[in-house]
Amino acid sequence: MSDTDLFHLPAHKTLELFRQKKLSPVEHVEAMIRRAEQVEPDLNALVFKYYDEALAAAKKAEDKYANGRRTRPLEGLTVGIKDEGFIKGKITTNGSLAMKDFVAPRTSAVNAQIMRAGGIVHARTATPEFSCTVTTHSKLWGVTRNPWNPEYSPGGSSGGSAASLASGTSALCTGSDIAGSIRIPSSICGLYGLKPTFGRNPADSPFNLDQYAVDGAMARTAKDMIMLQNVMCGPAKEDMVSIRPKLRISTELKSIKGWKIAYSPNLGFYHVDEDVRRNTEAALDVLRSAGAIVEQVDLNWEIGILDSAMAHLRHLMGGIMTEEVDANPDIYMPYTRDLVRGAHETTVQDFIKAAETANRMYEEVARIFSKFRLLVTPTTALPSVAADCNGVDDEVLINGHKVHPLTGWIMTFPFNMLCRCPVMSVPSGRAQSGVPTGMQIVGHTYRDADVCRAALAYEEVMGSLFSDANRPALVGGGGAG
């Protein structure tokens, strides 16, 4: 098998080859290392590399497969871990100069579950400072770029994970999502990424208690994404809100024939780029080809809901960082300082209003869900923004309309307010820039399995953005235009 084939080989097929003894975990890890050496100077997706440890772990996995010993769900697969969750004894920076030497005292529950399942952590993936924005750009690590077109961002805050998957330097990756930080980069890099129901996956304090925030899985295929989600999912003794019992989602392809799916083209108020609109409508035809009945609906939301959502984040995220940022503002990014400024201005009443707004929003969604099994909408209103966009004072235009550089083009944020609704981004096509676009599949509360089943059925008809003739220019097999 050629390197080009190995780089984008789906994770579940890699495991099949391990079991058939046609590929070894050592060969798999070595291929990921070779690709990283080739593309990382251009992409900057991986911030820490543990190659010697990864090769040693791969040799142990290789011995298990060779000798017919019992193997675990992710045995021998490379998993890029976002530079946010902890791994005991390893530096975790959260993309900030303030934490550049911080050594984690423990391993986060989701990371421990991945490692117990045999996943090989060969690298940590880039994130903007404290996951505070939707591009991946920090003073500590610089700018991370999109493999499909390096002039553009891979999104954020899980942008390093997305760029690694799209370029073929990881088999699977983790992300986290507090305003769309899994779904945005998944959309922009042509991936499948799930914001699970709040509490489905364990999380670290204090954000395990913030209903907007979840950890989740990212992958090049729906089946791979579900496979990783099944490992990350489940109760943890250190997280009192992690849901019992563990939900195992089937990776078996099942029909969605007759499913009624609602379509909102703009969530009531977003300006949507023409490439995004065109690709989303083509994706609706894919769902129809899979047997679903898709109907357009009016979702009576207004742009003011974004102010309420930002009040929530400023109160919590900004509030947590206020003392440190105020004491030494120059070492922090503009988007971090902006969030802290917002925290000074936000009141408890604003925070409560955000909760009231979320309940009013859900009244609209409940009305739609009384007739439909799923809701679909674009993931982002624009394919992407410039790689070095800081989300504070950049000019971002959609169809000639100036929109907010952070909240004005991401259509994910409202569904963090509706935290019990699982949402997955699936690829919908590519824009004229070469950058992929995505579509969100939104499920009823706690119905994660419905979202995943629809994604599997969609993928069966849609096919992969990573076919031989359709790969990012940086990894060969096709151009970016």
Beta strands, then each sheet from edge to edge (+ up, - down):
strand 1: 46-49
strand 2: 78-82
strand 3: 120-125
strand 4: 137-138
strand 5: 142-143
strand 6: 172-177
strand 7: 192-195
strand 8: 214-219
strand 9: 260-263
strand 10: 293-296
strand 11: 374-378
strand 12: 396-398
strand 13: 401-403
strand 14: 423-430
strand 15: 436-443
sheet 1: 1+ 3- 2- 6- 8+ 7- 14+ 15- 11+ 9+ 10+
sheet 2: 4+ 5-
sheet 3: 12+ 13-
end
